[in-house]
């Protein structure tokens, strides 16, 4: 609860303030967006294939893939690390070209992390809120296997106890 109320808003505020949108190179934005879209597509395809043997309908599997799409917390927590590390470990006076290159790489990574948050989090929220109630059902057939598993587990546990006594 503390994470949602206090820490999460602070984390996203810090990541937003760490990026100077005016300093972003124009070439970085299309590369970042392409990387994010490519990653989301691959992640969704893998999620659909990963849920293949789970006994879920194709609609359920697609929903799971889309619900796993949003990226925010890890990107917010780690997006600025490469830039901070470059600034903390390299001395610009020793090798200005190397320092500038590493700071640029760190800024590109931070930019990609911020765009990942800005693009995937709202889309994921909309997908979950709009498609979840329409696509997902929890009927009697969902509860029955769980009940059978519980009964089988408790019967097995009782049998194990009898063997021990």
PEJO-V431605 format. One record per pair of residues at least 6 apart in sequence whose C-alpha atoms are under 8 Angstrom apart, sorted by the first residue. I is the first residue (numbers start at 1). J is the second residue. If there is no record, write none. Layout:
((I	J) (I	J))
This chain:
((8	73) (11	76) (11	77) (12	76) (15	76) (15	77) (15	79) (15	80) (15	114) (16	114) (18	80) (19	107) (19	110) (19	111) (24	107) (24	108) (24	111) (28	108) (28	111) (29	111) (29	112) (32	108) (32	111) (32	112) (32	115) (33	112) (33	115) (33	116) (36	112) (36	116) (40	69) (43	65) (43	69) (44	62) (44	65) (44	66) (44	68) (44	69) (45	65) (46	65) (47	61) (47	64) (47	65) (47	68) (48	61) (48	62) (48	64) (48	65) (51	61) (52	61) (59	135) (60	135) (60	136) (63	128) (63	131) (63	132) (63	135) (66	124) (66	127) (66	128) (67	124) (67	127) (67	128) (68	124) (69	120) (69	121) (69	124) (70	117) (70	120) (70	121) (70	122) (70	123) (70	124) (70	125) (71	116) (71	117) (71	120) (71	121) (72	116) (72	117) (72	120) (72	121) (75	113) (75	114) (75	116) (75	117) (76	113) (76	114) (76	117) (79	109) (79	110) (79	113) (79	114) (80	106) (80	107) (80	109) (80	110) (81	106) (82	105) (82	106) (82	109) (82	110) (83	102) (83	103) (83	105) (83	106) (83	107) (83	109) (83	110) (84	106) (86	99) (86	102) (86	103) (86	106) (87	99) (87	103) (90	99) (91	99) (92	98) (92	99) (92	100))
